[in-house]
Every structure is written in structure tokens, then in C-alpha cells.
Amino acid sequence: MSHSRSTIRDVAALAGVSHQTVSRVINNNERVNPETRALVEAAIEELGYHPNAIARSMARGRTCTLACLSPNLTDFTFASIIEGAEAEVRKHGYYLVSSSAPTEEEFSQLIEELFTSRRAEGLFVINPYADGRHNLLPPAAPTVFVGARPRQRYTVSSVALDDISVARQATQYLIELGHRRIAMINGPMAEDCSQDRCSGYEQALQDNSINPDPSLVIPGYWTATSGYQALQELFELPSSPTAIFAQNDRMAIGMLRAAREKGITVPDELSVMGVDDMPLSSYFDPPLTTMRQDPLSIGREAARLLIDTLEKRQVSSKHLLLQAQLIQRQSTGPIISS
């Protein structure tokens, strides 16, 4: 039997139930006992069956369409989050419409097009505090913030990286290598992840009785260019850092380039690490030590939260923080005493 052509009746036959029972499982009807639900779900998995979203939407009088609005669709992390969300919503018989909204005005226009006309039933917002777009949320539309926690006035759910823990682990790792003058280049401070990574960095220093030095914290903009410029600034200080924690890999890449041009050997004279573990991070020169996040999982979890809200399995907002993994490569090393 071809999995791509499996039907609801194929699932019913394999599970030994009626096709009406399969339909109840797909639609999360509570009148299905756990044992039967498990049989049906196993059959769905074995056959690779996907509910027909068009048929479901017609039967329910709904669009079964969700929207994801992101500042752009080219950033690796954003694109991976969307990929994870799309795969998950399709499992549940929904469609995902993704669009870039670089500005508040474009965000507002998309909200008008998608929700005033009721084309979409729920919304993912990636980086809601990139500007004032968080003030333009559609009234009463189920919403999940991705990459940021809701602030006090919002009752939406959220999924994000545990950025305080990420920065704390990264800084602690550098401290354990013997470094004490540890610089940090941060992202835009309007964003929660930048604020939280600053908090984690400061906590790790304080935990080890190291007084934070404000001159070692340089503002960046998530770009390699801002990392390049930050290293130039840091090495004009009377006492240069021996290690740098960049809040993302792209800024770390810029630092590696600037260090090479200035004749600074990494990691013998300077350790550099980032966050993300971009696909090419292991091919940099030297390969980059970083904190690996899983954007596909972030997207999947965000999709589950939104669908649970739509299917009324969740009545209150929920907030998930995912962990990162330290990936040790050759851009960091023990401090070498002079």
C-alpha cells in the first residue's frame, strides 16, 4: 500500500475500528478511549497518513490555516523555526502561511489581510519586540510568541531559548578555561534574548566573584560587520580581553576575521565563542565553539501550543524555554600565562 495514498479508511482497517472513530481521533474528540486512540495513532504513524486539510476545513466551516510573521525569511534560525512549525501543523491537518514583515507597517498590513478577512485562525510572531509590532496583534486571535516571552499586558503563549542559561553556561565555560577578562557583544537590547543573555553573562561573572566591566560589553546588531567592529573597539582598550562571548555566531565570525587581520591568534591569544551553531560554524577558521540551539524544536513546540489552543486542549497561556548545548571546537582554549 502506498503511504502517500493512504486514506482514513486504510487507517481504520489497520487499526480495526470504524472510519468515524478515526475521524474522532484526528479531531481530538474526547469520546475515544485511550486504548483505541493509541491503536489509531499507531496506524496513522505506520501508514504516514495526513488528514486532508481542505476536507477538514469544509467540514468544520474553518480555514485550518495558520500564519507565521517574521522580520525576514532568510535568517537561518527564523527559517528553521518556520520549517519545524510547518511540519508540525501539517501533521494536524493545518496549513501554514509564512510571510516576512520587516517593518511595523508591513506587519500591520499583513494582520489586516490575514485576520480581518478571517483567512487565518492563529498566529506565530517571531521576534515580536523587533520593533512595535507587538502592539498590533489581532484582537482575540490565538497567538504564540516565538523567541520572546510575553510581557505583562499580553496573555499569549510563548516558546524561546532559555537565553539566561545559554549565556551563563557560555561564560562559565570561558571562566573554567581560566579567563577573567571576558568581553561580550550583545544583540539589539530591545529584544528579550539580548537582555536575557546579558543577565546570564553577568550572573556567571558574579558567581565567580568577577566584577563586570562595562567597557567589555559592546553593542552589536546580529551582523558579522558589527562583530568585526566590536573587536576593533575592544582592542583599543588599555587592557584587552582574553575571551569574547558573542551573542550569535555571525558576530563571532566577524570577530574571527578582525582578529586575523590584527594578527591576534585564536585561541592562543583570544578565545571566541558564539550562539546558534550555524551549519558552517564547524568550517570556520578556526572552527567555532558555540551554544547549539534547536530551532526546529522551537518551531514544533510553538505549533503544538497554538494548535492546543485552537483545539481547546489548552485554556491558559503556556511558556516554554528550551535548552542549548555547548559545542566545543578550536576557537576557544585555556588562557596562556605570559
C-alpha positions in Angstrom: 0.0 0.0 0.0 1.4 3.4 -1.0 1.8 5.6 2.1 1.2 8.7 0.0 -2.2 7.4 -1.0 -3.4 6.2 2.4 -6.9 7.2 3.3 -8.9 7.4 6.5 -10.4 4.0 5.6 -7.0 2.5 5.3 -6.2 3.7 8.8 -9.5 2.4 10.1 -8.8 -1.1 8.6 -5.3 -1.3 10.0 -6.5 -0.2 13.5 -9.6 -2.4 13.4 -12.0 0.4 14.0 -14.6 2.4 12.0 -13.6 5.4 9.9 -15.8 7.5 12.1 -13.6 6.6 15.1 -10.5 7.6 13.2 -12.2 10.9 12.4 -12.9 11.4 16.1 -9.2 10.7 16.9 -8.0 13.2 14.3 -10.4 15.8 15.6 -9.4 15.2 19.2 -12.8 14.1 20.2 -12.8 13.2 23.9 -15.3 10.3 23.4 -12.5 8.0 22.3 -11.0 5.7 24.9 -7.2 5.8 25.4 -6.6 2.3 24.1 -8.5 2.9 20.9 -6.8 6.3 20.4 -3.4 4.6 20.7 -4.3 2.0 18.1 -5.4 4.7 15.7 -2.4 6.9 16.2 -0.1 3.9 15.7 -1.9 3.1 12.4 -1.6 6.8 11.3 2.1 6.7 12.0 2.7 3.4 10.2 0.8 4.5 7.1 2.2 8.0 7.1 -1.4 9.3 6.8 -2.0 13.0 6.8 -5.5 14.4 7.2 -6.8 16.3 4.2 -6.8 19.9 5.5 -9.3 21.1 2.8 -11.8 18.4 3.6 -11.4 19.2 7.3 -11.9 22.9 6.9 -15.0 22.4 4.7 -16.5 20.0 7.3 -15.8 22.4 10.2 -16.5 25.6 8.4 -12.9 26.7 9.1 -9.9 27.7 7.1 -7.5 25.4 9.1 -4.8 28.0 8.1 -2.2 29.5 10.5 0.0 32.4 9.8 3.7 33.0 10.7 5.1 36.5 10.5 8.8 37.0 10.8 11.1 40.0 10.3 12.6 38.1 7.4 12.6 34.6 5.8 16.3 34.5 5.1 17.8 34.2 8.6 18.8 30.6 9.2 17.3 30.5 12.7 14.0 32.0 11.6 13.8 29.8 8.5 14.4 26.7 10.6 11.8 27.7 13.2 9.3 28.1 10.4 10.3 24.7 8.9 9.7 23.0 12.2 6.3 24.7 12.7 5.2 23.9 9.2 6.0 20.2 9.6 4.1 20.0 12.9 1.0 21.9 11.7 0.6 19.6 8.7 0.5 16.6 11.0 -2.6 18.0 12.5 -4.3 18.9 9.2 -3.5 22.6 9.1 -1.8 24.8 6.6 0.9 27.4 7.5 1.3 30.7 5.6 4.6 32.4 6.2 5.5 35.9 5.3 8.2 38.4 6.1 7.3 41.7 7.8 10.5 43.8 8.0 8.6 46.8 9.3 5.7 47.6 11.6 3.7 49.0 8.6 4.1 45.7 6.7 3.2 43.7 9.8 0.1 45.8 10.2 -0.9 45.3 6.6 -0.4 41.5 6.8 -2.5 41.3 10.0 -5.3 43.2 8.2 -5.2 40.9 5.2 -5.0 37.7 7.2 -7.3 38.2 10.1 -9.8 40.9 9.1 -10.8 38.6 6.3 -10.5 35.5 8.6 -8.1 33.8 6.3 -6.0 32.7 9.2 -7.1 31.2 12.6 -4.0 31.6 14.6 -0.7 33.5 14.5 3.0 32.9 15.2 5.1 36.0 15.7 8.8 35.6 15.5 10.8 38.3 17.4 7.7 40.3 18.4 9.8 43.0 20.0 12.0 43.7 17.0 10.0 47.0 16.9 6.5 48.0 17.9 4.7 45.1 16.1 3.7 43.6 19.4 1.3 46.5 19.8 -0.5 45.4 16.5 -1.7 41.9 17.5 -5.1 41.0 16.1 -7.8 41.1 18.7 -8.8 37.7 20.1 -6.6 35.8 17.6 -4.8 32.8 19.3 -1.1 33.8 19.2 2.2 32.4 20.1 5.3 34.5 20.5 8.5 32.8 19.2 11.9 33.8 20.5 10.5 36.1 23.2 8.5 35.9 26.4 5.2 37.8 26.7 5.4 41.0 28.7 2.9 41.9 31.3 0.0 43.1 29.2 0.0 40.0 26.9 -1.8 36.7 27.6 -0.3 34.8 24.6 1.8 31.6 24.9 5.5 31.6 24.0 8.4 29.4 23.1 12.0 30.6 23.3 15.5 29.5 24.0 16.5 29.7 27.7 18.8 32.7 27.0 19.8 33.4 30.5 21.0 29.8 30.9 22.7 29.9 27.4 24.8 32.9 28.3 25.5 31.7 31.8 26.8 28.4 30.5 28.9 30.0 27.8 30.5 32.5 30.2 31.1 29.8 32.9 32.8 27.7 30.3 35.2 30.5 29.5 35.9 31.1 33.2 36.7 27.4 33.7 39.3 27.8 30.9 41.0 30.4 33.1 39.7 33.6 31.6 38.8 36.6 33.7 38.6 39.5 31.3 35.7 38.2 29.2 34.0 40.6 26.8 30.6 40.3 25.4 29.0 41.7 22.2 25.2 41.8 22.5 22.3 42.0 20.1 19.8 44.8 20.0 18.7 45.5 23.5 15.0 45.9 22.6 14.9 42.1 22.2 14.3 39.8 25.1 17.1 37.3 24.0 19.7 40.1 24.2 18.6 41.2 27.6 18.5 37.7 28.9 21.9 36.8 27.5 23.3 39.9 29.2 21.8 38.8 32.5 23.3 35.3 32.1 26.7 36.7 31.4 26.6 39.0 34.4 25.3 36.1 36.7 28.2 33.9 35.7 30.8 36.6 36.4 29.2 37.4 39.8 29.0 33.7 40.7 32.8 33.6 40.2 33.5 36.9 42.1 34.4 38.7 38.9 33.3 42.3 38.8 31.6 43.1 35.5 33.5 45.7 33.5 31.1 47.9 31.4 33.9 48.7 28.9 33.9 45.0 27.9 30.3 45.0 26.8 29.9 46.2 23.2 26.6 46.7 21.4 26.1 44.7 18.2 23.3 44.1 15.6 23.5 40.4 15.0 25.7 41.0 11.9 29.2 39.9 11.1 30.1 43.5 10.5 29.1 44.6 14.0 31.3 41.7 15.4 34.2 42.9 13.3 33.8 46.5 14.5 33.4 45.4 18.1 36.7 43.6 18.2 38.4 46.7 16.8 36.9 48.7 19.7 37.8 46.1 22.3 41.5 46.0 21.3 41.8 49.8 21.7 41.2 49.4 25.4 44.2 49.8 27.8 43.7 46.1 28.8 42.3 43.8 26.1 40.1 40.8 26.8 41.4 37.3 26.6 38.0 35.9 25.7 34.8 37.1 23.9 31.3 35.8 24.1 29.3 36.9 21.1 25.6 36.6 21.4 25.3 34.9 18.0 27.6 33.1 15.5 27.5 35.8 12.9 29.0 38.4 15.2 31.6 35.8 16.3 32.5 35.3 12.6 33.2 39.0 12.2 35.4 38.8 15.3 37.4 36.0 13.9 38.0 37.9 10.7 39.1 41.1 12.6 41.4 39.1 14.9 43.1 37.5 11.9 43.7 40.9 10.3 45.1 42.3 13.5 47.5 39.3 13.9 45.7 38.0 17.0 45.9 34.2 17.2 42.7 32.4 18.1 42.6 30.7 20.6 46.2 31.2 21.9 45.8 34.9 22.4 42.0 35.2 22.3 39.1 32.8 22.7 35.9 33.5 20.8 32.6 31.7 21.1 29.0 32.3 19.8 25.4 31.1 20.0 23.4 29.1 17.4 25.7 26.6 15.8 25.0 27.7 12.2 25.6 25.0 9.6 29.0 26.4 8.6 30.2 27.1 12.2 32.4 23.9 12.2 34.1 25.1 8.9 35.2 28.5 10.1 39.0 29.1 10.7 39.3 28.1 13.4 36.1 26.0 13.9 33.8 28.0 16.2 32.9 27.0 19.8 29.2 27.8 20.2 26.0 27.1 22.1 23.8 25.0 19.8 20.1 25.7 19.8 17.5 23.6 18.0 15.2 26.0 16.0 13.3 23.1 14.5 12.2 22.1 18.0 11.3 25.6 18.8 9.0 25.7 15.7 7.5 22.3 16.6 6.7 23.3 20.2 5.2 26.7 19.1 3.0 24.8 16.6 1.8 22.4 19.3 1.0 25.3 21.7 -1.0 27.1 19.0 -2.9 24.0 17.9 -3.7 23.1 21.5 -5.2 26.5 21.9 -7.3 26.2 18.7 -8.5 22.8 19.6 -9.3 23.9 23.1 -7.0 21.5 24.8 -5.3 24.4 26.5 -7.3 27.2 28.1 -4.5 29.4 29.6 -1.2 30.7 28.2 1.9 28.5 28.5 5.5 29.4 28.3 8.3 27.0 27.2 12.0 27.5 27.5 14.3 25.2 25.5 17.9 24.4 26.4 21.1 24.8 24.3 24.1 22.5 24.1 27.7 23.6 24.5 29.7 22.6 21.3 33.5 22.8 22.0 35.7 23.5 19.0 39.0 25.1 18.3 38.1 28.8 18.7 38.4 28.6 22.5 41.2 27.4 24.7 42.8 27.8 28.2 44.3 31.1 28.9 48.1 31.2 28.3 50.0 33.0 31.0 52.6 35.4 29.7 
